[in-house]
């Protein structure tokens, strides 16, 4: 890995975000930040089950993954 790639990865560390709003759940302002997609996915899964009574299948996981954003540095 070259130096610039390593610096870019470090700069983006902890910059992934998810908001219920991005799934179209307008009444919920809950959001999550994390370092890795799997970390966010687990928290989102728990939130969606507990607060919104969502079933969590492959289609929902795909929808959540598409809603995870990388914040600008």
N, CA, C and O atoms as CSV, one atom per row, in Angstrom:
chain,resi,resn,atom,element,x,y,z
A,1,UNK,N,N,0.854,-1.180,0.000
A,1,UNK,CA,C,0.000,0.000,0.000
A,1,UNK,C,C,0.887,1.226,0.000
A,1,UNK,O,O,1.848,1.314,0.764
A,2,UNK,N,N,0.556,2.174,-0.866
A,2,UNK,CA,C,1.384,3.360,-0.891
A,2,UNK,C,C,1.006,4.304,0.244
A,2,UNK,O,O,-0.042,4.144,0.870
A,3,UNK,N,N,1.853,5.280,0.503
A,3,UNK,CA,C,1.669,6.180,1.628
A,3,UNK,C,C,0.381,6.986,1.506
A,3,UNK,O,O,-0.329,7.181,2.492
A,4,UNK,N,N,0.083,7.448,0.310
A,4,UNK,CA,C,-1.123,8.259,0.131
A,4,UNK,C,C,-2.382,7.434,0.422
A,4,UNK,O,O,-3.315,7.951,1.036
A,5,UNK,N,N,-2.432,6.183,0.002
A,5,UNK,CA,C,-3.578,5.328,0.283
A,5,UNK,C,C,-3.747,5.121,1.776
A,5,UNK,O,O,-4.867,5.167,2.286
A,6,UNK,N,N,-2.654,4.896,2.481
A,6,UNK,CA,C,-2.710,4.710,3.934
A,6,UNK,C,C,-3.222,5.969,4.612
A,6,UNK,O,O,-4.023,5.885,5.543
A,7,UNK,N,N,-2.774,7.131,4.163
A,7,UNK,CA,C,-3.232,8.393,4.743
A,7,UNK,C,C,-4.720,8.596,4.474
A,7,UNK,O,O,-5.446,9.049,5.360
A,8,UNK,N,N,-5.186,8.271,3.273
A,8,UNK,CA,C,-6.606,8.410,2.951
A,8,UNK,C,C,-7.459,7.496,3.814
A,8,UNK,O,O,-8.509,7.917,4.300
A,9,UNK,N,N,-7.033,6.256,4.016
A,9,UNK,CA,C,-7.776,5.331,4.867
A,9,UNK,C,C,-7.846,5.850,6.285
A,9,UNK,O,O,-8.910,5.800,6.902
A,10,UNK,N,N,-6.747,6.345,6.820
A,10,UNK,CA,C,-6.729,6.874,8.173
A,10,UNK,C,C,-7.626,8.094,8.293
A,10,UNK,O,O,-8.320,8.252,9.298
A,11,UNK,N,N,-7.624,8.957,7.291
A,11,UNK,CA,C,-8.446,10.166,7.316
A,11,UNK,C,C,-9.929,9.818,7.314
A,11,UNK,O,O,-10.734,10.565,7.871
A,12,UNK,N,N,-10.306,8.700,6.699
A,12,UNK,CA,C,-11.708,8.306,6.605
A,12,UNK,C,C,-12.158,7.428,7.766
A,12,UNK,O,O,-13.333,7.065,7.835
A,13,UNK,N,N,-11.275,7.085,8.662
A,13,UNK,CA,C,-11.581,6.221,9.793
A,13,UNK,C,C,-12.703,6.837,10.632
A,13,UNK,O,O,-12.596,7.985,11.064
A,14,UNK,N,N,-13.771,6.083,10.862
A,14,UNK,CA,C,-14.855,6.554,11.695
A,14,UNK,C,C,-15.799,7.506,11.005
A,14,UNK,O,O,-16.530,8.245,11.665
A,15,UNK,N,N,-15.795,7.501,9.720
A,15,UNK,CA,C,-16.583,8.478,8.979
A,15,UNK,C,C,-17.822,7.887,8.304
A,15,UNK,O,O,-18.437,8.561,7.478
A,16,UNK,N,N,-18.199,6.676,8.623
A,16,UNK,CA,C,-19.400,6.100,8.045
A,16,UNK,C,C,-20.603,6.496,8.895
A,16,UNK,O,O,-20.531,6.484,10.124
A,17,UNK,N,N,-21.710,6.848,8.236
A,17,UNK,CA,C,-22.911,7.262,8.952
A,17,UNK,C,C,-24.145,6.600,8.363
A,17,UNK,O,O,-24.173,6.211,7.195
A,18,UNK,N,N,-25.152,6.487,9.195
A,18,UNK,CA,C,-26.462,5.991,8.772
A,18,UNK,C,C,-27.513,6.804,9.505
A,18,UNK,O,O,-27.357,7.117,10.685
A,19,UNK,N,N,-28.603,7.152,8.788
A,19,UNK,CA,C,-29.741,7.843,9.396
A,19,UNK,C,C,-31.026,7.140,8.976
A,19,UNK,O,O,-31.167,6.739,7.821
A,20,UNK,N,N,-31.946,6.991,9.891
A,20,UNK,CA,C,-33.246,6.420,9.540
A,20,UNK,C,C,-33.917,7.246,8.449
A,20,UNK,O,O,-34.629,6.702,7.605
A,21,UNK,N,N,-33.695,8.536,8.465
A,21,UNK,CA,C,-34.263,9.407,7.429
A,21,UNK,C,C,-33.900,8.921,6.032
A,21,UNK,O,O,-34.697,9.047,5.103
A,22,UNK,N,N,-32.703,8.366,5.880
A,22,UNK,CA,C,-32.247,7.903,4.569
A,22,UNK,C,C,-32.990,6.660,4.091
A,22,UNK,O,O,-32.903,6.294,2.919
A,23,UNK,N,N,-33.718,6.012,4.996
A,23,UNK,CA,C,-34.572,4.886,4.610
A,23,UNK,C,C,-36.009,5.344,4.408
A,23,UNK,O,O,-36.886,4.540,4.090
A,24,UNK,N,N,-36.247,6.635,4.592
A,24,UNK,CA,C,-37.592,7.164,4.416
A,24,UNK,C,C,-38.420,7.148,5.683
A,24,UNK,O,O,-39.632,7.362,5.634
A,25,UNK,N,N,-37.779,6.897,6.830
A,25,UNK,CA,C,-38.486,6.898,8.113
A,25,UNK,C,C,-38.415,8.328,8.655
A,25,UNK,O,O,-37.524,8.665,9.435
A,26,UNK,N,N,-39.355,9.150,8.234
A,26,UNK,CA,C,-39.297,10.585,8.486
A,26,UNK,C,C,-39.523,10.972,9.936
A,26,UNK,O,O,-39.051,12.021,10.375
A,27,UNK,N,N,-40.235,10.146,10.684
A,27,UNK,CA,C,-40.518,10.487,12.075
A,27,UNK,C,C,-39.372,10.128,13.024
A,27,UNK,O,O,-39.453,10.407,14.220
A,28,UNK,N,N,-38.313,9.516,12.507
A,28,UNK,CA,C,-37.196,9.083,13.356
A,28,UNK,C,C,-35.929,9.847,12.989
A,28,UNK,O,O,-35.509,9.851,11.832
A,29,UNK,N,N,-35.337,10.480,13.964
A,29,UNK,CA,C,-34.103,11.255,13.758
A,29,UNK,C,C,-32.856,10.480,14.210
A,29,UNK,O,O,-31.771,11.052,14.305
A,30,UNK,N,N,-33.016,9.166,14.490
A,30,UNK,CA,C,-31.897,8.356,14.965
A,30,UNK,C,C,-30.824,8.263,13.892
A,30,UNK,O,O,-31.117,8.145,12.702
A,31,UNK,N,N,-29.577,8.318,14.337
A,31,UNK,CA,C,-28.460,8.136,13.415
A,31,UNK,C,C,-27.335,7.399,14.115
A,31,UNK,O,O,-27.285,7.325,15.343
A,32,UNK,N,N,-26.440,6.858,13.314
A,32,UNK,CA,C,-25.349,6.031,13.815
A,32,UNK,C,C,-24.091,6.373,13.042
A,32,UNK,O,O,-24.128,6.581,11.829
A,33,UNK,N,N,-22.982,6.427,13.753
A,33,UNK,CA,C,-21.665,6.592,13.128
A,33,UNK,C,C,-20.795,5.422,13.549
A,33,UNK,O,O,-20.922,4.893,14.653
A,34,UNK,N,N,-19.918,5.034,12.655
A,34,UNK,CA,C,-19.034,3.926,12.982
A,34,UNK,C,C,-17.827,3.889,12.080
A,34,UNK,O,O,-17.679,4.685,11.152
A,35,UNK,N,N,-16.969,2.938,12.383
A,35,UNK,CA,C,-15.717,2.793,11.654
A,35,UNK,C,C,-15.815,1.821,10.488
A,35,UNK,O,O,-15.115,1.965,9.486
A,36,UNK,N,N,-16.690,0.829,10.628
A,36,UNK,CA,C,-16.806,-0.190,9.589
A,36,UNK,C,C,-18.278,-0.477,9.324
A,36,UNK,O,O,-19.121,-0.341,10.211
A,37,UNK,N,N,-18.567,-0.867,8.119
A,37,UNK,CA,C,-19.943,-1.112,7.705
A,37,UNK,C,C,-20.637,-2.158,8.569
A,37,UNK,O,O,-21.795,-1.974,8.942
A,38,UNK,N,N,-19.954,-3.248,8.892
A,38,UNK,CA,C,-20.567,-4.311,9.692
A,38,UNK,C,C,-20.961,-3.826,11.082
A,38,UNK,O,O,-21.976,-4.259,11.627
A,39,UNK,N,N,-20.169,-2.934,11.654
A,39,UNK,CA,C,-20.478,-2.350,12.960
A,39,UNK,C,C,-21.790,-1.559,12.884
A,39,UNK,O,O,-22.658,-1.696,13.746
A,40,UNK,N,N,-21.918,-0.746,11.860
A,40,UNK,CA,C,-23.127,0.058,11.675
A,40,UNK,C,C,-24.313,-0.851,11.395
A,40,UNK,O,O,-25.390,-0.656,11.958
A,41,UNK,N,N,-24.129,-1.830,10.541
A,41,UNK,CA,C,-25.207,-2.740,10.170
A,41,UNK,C,C,-25.807,-3.424,11.393
A,41,UNK,O,O,-27.027,-3.551,11.490
A,42,UNK,N,N,-24.981,-3.861,12.313
A,42,UNK,CA,C,-25.455,-4.522,13.530
A,42,UNK,C,C,-26.294,-3.570,14.381
A,42,UNK,O,O,-27.366,-3.947,14.856
A,43,UNK,N,N,-25.820,-2.351,14.576
A,43,UNK,CA,C,-26.555,-1.362,15.371
A,43,UNK,C,C,-27.863,-0.974,14.688
A,43,UNK,O,O,-28.892,-0.830,15.349
A,44,UNK,N,N,-27.825,-0.807,13.381
A,44,UNK,CA,C,-29.029,-0.457,12.634
A,44,UNK,C,C,-30.047,-1.587,12.732
A,44,UNK,O,O,-31.235,-1.343,12.941
A,45,UNK,N,N,-29.585,-2.810,12.582
A,45,UNK,CA,C,-30.482,-3.966,12.691
A,45,UNK,C,C,-31.191,-3.966,14.035
A,45,UNK,O,O,-32.405,-4.157,14.098
A,46,UNK,N,N,-30.445,-3.755,15.107
A,46,UNK,CA,C,-31.045,-3.722,16.445
A,46,UNK,C,C,-32.055,-2.578,16.563
A,46,UNK,O,O,-33.152,-2.766,17.090
A,47,UNK,N,N,-31.687,-1.409,16.077
A,47,UNK,CA,C,-32.579,-0.251,16.150
A,47,UNK,C,C,-33.863,-0.488,15.362
A,47,UNK,O,O,-34.958,-0.235,15.866
A,48,UNK,N,N,-33.734,-0.971,14.135
A,48,UNK,CA,C,-34.911,-1.183,13.301
A,48,UNK,C,C,-35.859,-2.223,13.888
A,48,UNK,O,O,-37.078,-2.087,13.781
A,49,UNK,N,N,-35.306,-3.249,14.503
A,49,UNK,CA,C,-36.155,-4.268,15.136
A,49,UNK,C,C,-36.860,-3.709,16.367
A,49,UNK,O,O,-38.065,-3.891,16.537
A,50,UNK,N,N,-36.094,-3.022,17.230
A,50,UNK,CA,C,-36.646,-2.553,18.500
A,50,UNK,C,C,-37.587,-1.367,18.342
A,50,UNK,O,O,-38.626,-1.323,19.001
A,51,UNK,N,N,-37.256,-0.416,17.499
A,51,UNK,CA,C,-38.022,0.832,17.402
A,51,UNK,C,C,-39.059,0.856,16.284
A,51,UNK,O,O,-40.064,1.561,16.373
A,52,UNK,N,N,-38.807,0.081,15.231
A,52,UNK,CA,C,-39.677,0.171,14.057
A,52,UNK,C,C,-40.310,-1.163,13.679
A,52,UNK,O,O,-41.037,-1.249,12.689
A,53,UNK,N,N,-40.034,-2.203,14.465
A,53,UNK,CA,C,-40.610,-3.527,14.237
A,53,UNK,C,C,-40.348,-4.037,12.819
A,53,UNK,O,O,-41.208,-4.666,12.201
A,54,UNK,N,N,-39.131,-3.751,12.311
A,54,UNK,CA,C,-38.721,-4.222,10.989
A,54,UNK,C,C,-38.248,-5.665,11.082
A,54,UNK,O,O,-37.547,-6.030,12.026
A,55,UNK,N,N,-38.626,-6.486,10.112
A,55,UNK,CA,C,-37.958,-7.755,9.916
A,55,UNK,C,C,-36.649,-7.465,9.205
A,55,UNK,O,O,-36.584,-6.529,8.408
A,56,UNK,N,N,-35.619,-8.229,9.463
A,56,UNK,CA,C,-34.318,-7.923,8.880
A,56,UNK,C,C,-33.871,-9.094,8.034
A,56,UNK,O,O,-33.357,-10.087,8.549
A,57,UNK,N,N,-34.072,-8.972,6.718
A,57,UNK,CA,C,-33.691,-10.016,5.780
A,57,UNK,C,C,-32.625,-9.469,4.822
A,57,UNK,O,O,-32.133,-8.356,5.007
A,58,UNK,N,N,-32.277,-10.246,3.813
A,58,UNK,CA,C,-31.235,-9.812,2.874
A,58,UNK,C,C,-31.605,-8.525,2.143
A,58,UNK,O,O,-30.745,-7.676,1.904
A,59,UNK,N,N,-32.867,-8.379,1.792
A,59,UNK,CA,C,-33.297,-7.161,1.095
A,59,UNK,C,C,-33.141,-5.933,1.990
A,59,UNK,O,O,-32.720,-4.872,1.530
A,60,UNK,N,N,-33.482,-6.083,3.274
A,60,UNK,CA,C,-33.326,-4.968,4.216
A,60,UNK,C,C,-31.853,-4.641,4.421
A,60,UNK,O,O,-31.482,-3.468,4.466
A,61,UNK,N,N,-31.012,-5.660,4.543
A,61,UNK,CA,C,-29.566,-5.427,4.689
A,61,UNK,C,C,-29.014,-4.652,3.496
A,61,UNK,O,O,-28.215,-3.731,3.664
A,62,UNK,N,N,-29.442,-5.027,2.295
A,62,UNK,CA,C,-28.994,-4.333,1.093
A,62,UNK,C,C,-29.457,-2.882,1.120
A,62,UNK,O,O,-28.690,-1.978,0.789
A,63,UNK,N,N,-30.694,-2.659,1.509
A,63,UNK,CA,C,-31.235,-1.305,1.594
A,63,UNK,C,C,-30.441,-0.468,2.606
A,63,UNK,O,O,-30.133,0.695,2.345
A,64,UNK,N,N,-30.113,-1.055,3.749
A,64,UNK,CA,C,-29.338,-0.348,4.774
A,64,UNK,C,C,-27.930,-0.062,4.261
A,64,UNK,O,O,-27.428,1.050,4.425
A,65,UNK,N,N,-27.293,-1.042,3.649
A,65,UNK,CA,C,-25.940,-0.822,3.115
A,65,UNK,C,C,-25.907,0.332,2.118
A,65,UNK,O,O,-24.959,1.118,2.102
A,66,UNK,N,N,-26.931,0.431,1.299
A,66,UNK,CA,C,-27.006,1.523,0.320
A,66,UNK,C,C,-27.214,2.877,0.988
A,66,UNK,O,O,-26.849,3.911,0.429
A,67,UNK,N,N,-27.800,2.872,2.183
A,67,UNK,CA,C,-28.075,4.119,2.910
A,67,UNK,C,C,-26.881,4.574,3.758
A,67,UNK,O,O,-26.859,5.713,4.224
A,68,UNK,N,N,-25.890,3.702,3.965
A,68,UNK,CA,C,-24.696,4.081,4.733
A,68,UNK,C,C,-23.866,5.031,3.880
A,68,UNK,O,O,-23.583,4.755,2.714
A,69,UNK,N,N,-23.489,6.132,4.471
A,69,UNK,CA,C,-22.734,7.169,3.753
A,69,UNK,C,C,-21.356,7.371,4.388
A,69,UNK,O,O,-21.150,7.135,5.578
A,70,UNK,N,N,-20.447,7.806,3.563
A,70,UNK,CA,C,-19.115,8.188,4.032
A,70,UNK,C,C,-19.098,9.708,4.126
A,70,UNK,O,O,-19.300,10.410,3.135
A,71,UNK,N,N,-18.853,10.205,5.342
A,71,UNK,CA,C,-18.795,11.656,5.549
A,71,UNK,C,C,-17.548,12.227,4.911
A,71,UNK,O,O,-16.510,11.567,4.852
A,72,UNK,N,N,-17.649,13.434,4.443
A,72,UNK,CA,C,-16.484,14.125,3.888
A,72,UNK,C,C,-15.508,14.440,5.017
A,72,UNK,O,O,-15.912,14.708,6.149
A,73,UNK,N,N,-14.230,14.404,4.695
A,73,UNK,CA,C,-13.190,14.678,5.695
A,73,UNK,C,C,-13.194,16.126,6.101
A,73,UNK,O,O,-12.386,16.535,6.935
